[in-house]
Each structure stands twice: as structure tokens, then as C-alpha cells.
Amino acid sequence: MDPTRRRSTVSIEAGRIGSAPRGSISAAAGSVVLTDGEVCGGGSGTLPKSSTFKVTLSIRREPSGSPVYCKMDGRGRFKQSKTVKLATDSIYRVDVSFKPPRILRSLAIGGQDTLARERTRDGTASAYSGHYSTKGLTPSGKGQREDLHIQMRVREAGDVCTCLQVKVYRADDQQHSEWGNRLHCIELDCSTARGERAVTVNRETYRLPQLKCNTPEKENNISTSGSPCRRHT
């Protein structure tokens, strides 16, 4: 790994967000270190061969199963042009699928180790489900955005890492938390190199109902090359 790359660390403060520089969501002892690049390493085992695969993330609020919403902030205002809206004191179901099938060894969301159960598997895909709690989190301030780091440890590949830009609202503030575009899913196009325990996220795409985009990011587009949590800011 290039030693000149700048590293950024997820700061830890249980029950509160926004305490770290530029905002972060985390509630576990320790820290997650991500490099400013395209590769997130980790995991165990040796990759048998070069390969590509797609990870799809879907987030829904329990127990209703209602979708989360995404706001397009435009370029230049925040680190990312899109913001996912969450509510405090809520439980969210997070579905993770892999094409072709992969084995998910562990899942961490915002510093929380999440129990991910395999729901289905066949010759074309595998799917897992876990839950993320926002209990005890503080609503984001006006004009404030937070980083929600998601880390998936994949057998015989390594760690797939991504970072959502989120804003947290009060649980009863549905007027704001449910305004915007419904977020159908987030797709991560990933690749691995022969003999390396690292995963590169080549492209991240937000899928909104009746709207798809596979072009490099523009003001009204929702697809980015690489992982946004590794950009220089």
C-alpha cells in the first residue's frame, strides 16, 4: 500500500454522533481505519483468483418495512452529493446480497457488530439480513451530515467498505425524514486481485425508483467511481 496515502479514522463515542471531525457514527470500542484510495483490505485466507462481484445493500425501517429516503444535496456543499435520511430510536433492517454468491463472515454498521443471517443462496446469488439500531443517537444539527461506515468481511476476498452520508432526524419528525427520493438500494461493483486480501470498490450506485444512473457523478446523477469515504476533502 502506498505509504503516502492519508488515513482517516472513525472516532468512537457511544450514544452520540458528530463528535469526530467532519462527523461520524460509531458506537463500539476501538476504531476502523480506512485509506484514501480504492482498496479496503482485511479478512483472512488467500484469494484463489482475480474476480469481480456485486454487492447490493437495501435499508428498511422496522417493523413497518418502510423505505428510507435519499436527498440530493448537489455538489460542493458536503463531502457527498447525496444524503440518506435516518430517524433516531429506530431499528433498520439491512439486506446484503452478493452476485455471484459469496460468504459474508461479519457485518459492522456504524461501529456496531451486526448479526447477519443468511436468507437464501443458489448458484447465482447469496443474501443476508441484519439490523442496525439508532437508539441513543443525537439528531443531526442544521446543515450537518454524518458518516455511517459499513464494513463487510467476505470469505476468501477481504473487507468490502463503504461510507454513507446520512442525516439523523427525531423519530417523530416524519415531515423531514420521509421527504425526498425513496432509496431502493445501493450497488457496489467490486473487484479483487489474485493473491491479495483486499477488495476494491470500483463504482457505487444509488438506485431510486424509476431512476437509474451508471455515469460518473454529476449534479443530478447518483453513481460514483470508487468509494466516497476515501476521497480527499
N, C-alpha and C positions, 0 to 999 in steps of 0.2 A: 504494500500500500504506500502511496506517495506520502512521505513524511511532511510535506509542505501543506497538505490539506488541513484546513481548520476544522476543529472538532467542536461540537456543541453538545452540552449535557442537559438532560432533563432534570430539573431541580425537583426536590421532594418536599412536600408539606402536606401532611394528611389533613383531609377535610377542607382544603381551601385551594383555590386556583388563582392564577395571576400573580403569584408571589415571585416567580422566576423572571429573569429578563425576557422580554418580548412575550411573556405568558406561557404557561404550561399547565397541563392537567396531570396530576400524578398523586398516588396515594399509597405507595409502597416504599419500604425502606430500601435504600440503595439508589442506583441511577442507571439510566440507559444512555449509552454514548453512541451517537450517530455521526458519521463523517460527511463532510460536504463533498459529495460525489454521487455516484450512482450505485455503489455497492454497499450492501449491508451483510457482513459476514456472521459467523457463529454456527451453532449446531455441531453435530458430531457425525462421524462417518466420512467416507470419501466418495465424492460424486463419481458414478461409474462412467458417465459420458456427458458430452455437451448436450444441452436440451433447452427447450422453451416450454413454458406453460402459462396459463392464465388463471389469475385469482379473482374471484368476484365476491365483493362484500355487500351485504344488504343489512340495513339497520331499521328496526321497527320498535315502536313503543309498546310495552306490555301493560296491562293484559289485553288491550284492545286490538293490537296488531296494526295500529295506525302508522302511516309512513312518517319519516322525518322530512323536514323541509330544507331547501338549499337556497341561499340568497346570493345573487351575483353582485359583487361589490365593485367590479371594474378593476382596471389595472392601476397599480401605483399607490393605492390607498393603504393596502395591507400587504403582508407577505404573499398571500394568495388572492386570486380574484373571486374565489367562491368560498362561502361560509355555510357550514352545516349548523342547523339550529337544534339545540337540546334543551330539555327542561330539568330543573332541579328535582331532587327527591323522586326520581323515576327509575324504572328498570327498562333497559333496552335489550331486545334480542338481536344478536349479531350472527348472521349466517355467513359462512365462508365456504366457497366451493372451488374446486380445482379441476381444470381440464388441460391435459389428461389427468387421471386420478393421482393424487399424492396423499401421503400420510401426514396429518397435522399432529405434531408431537406436543406442542404447547401454544397457548394464546395469551398475550398480555395486552390489555387495553388501558391506557392512561395509568400505567404502573400497577394495575390490578391483574393478578394472575387469574385467568378465567378458565373454568372447566368447560372444555369444548367436547361435545359428544358427537360421534359420527352418526349421521342420519341416514345416509344412503351411499352406496358405492356400486359401480358397474364398470364395464370396460372403457367407458368414455369419460366418466367424471366421478368425483367423490365430494361429499358435502358434510359440513359440521355446523353445530349451533352452540352458542354460548350466550352469557348475559353480562351486561355492563350496568353498574349502578352509579347514579349521580347523587345518591343520598349524601347530604352534608356539604355539597359543593356550593360555593357562593355565586350568585348571579353575576354575569359579566357587567362591567360598568359601561357607560355610554361611550361608543366609539372604540371599545376594547374587543380584542379577539384572543382566543386561547389556542394552544397547540394540543391536540389529542393524538398521542403516539400509539400506533398499533404495531405489534411485533408478533409475527407468526413463525414458529420454528418448524421447519418442514424436513421430514426424514430424507436423508441422502441428498440434501440440497443446501440447507443452511437457514438463515433468518430472512424472511420477507418483511421489510419495514416500510411503513408509510406514515404520513402525518396529516391529519385532518385539521383544517382551520375551523374552529367552532365558536359559537356564542351561546352562552347558557342563560336561560330566562327563568323566572319564577315558574313554579309548576302550574299556577293558576293564570299565567299570562298567555293564554292561547291566542289572543289577538295578534301578538308578535311572533310567538314561536311557531305558529302554523300559517304564517304568511310567506309567500314566495313560491318556488317550484318544488313539487314533490320529488324527492330523490328516490329513484328506482333502485340503483345500485352503483357501485364504484368498481371499475375493472382495472386490474393491474396486469400488464403484459410483462412477463418476467423471463429471464434467461440465466443459465448457469454455464460455467466454463469447466472443461474437463479437468478433474483433479483438484478443483478449488472448492472450499466450503464457503461459498458466497453466492448471493443472489442479486442480480441487477434488475431493478425496476425500470424498464425502458420507456413505458408510457402508462399514464394514469388517466382514465376516462370516467367522467361522471355521466351516468345515463339518467336523463329526465324523460318523463312521458312525452311521446311524440317529438322528441328532440334527440338527435344523435350527432356526435361530432368526433372526427378522427384526425383533425388537422392540428398543427401546432397552435398553442394558445393565442387567441386574440381576445378583444374586449368581450365579445358575446359568445365565445367558444368555451367548452368545458373539458378540453383534453390538453394534457401537458406531457412533455417529454421528460422522463425521469421522475424522481420523487421530489415534491415541493419542499419537504422538510430538510433537504440537503442543499438548497440554494444559498448562495451568498446574499446577505441582506444589507 
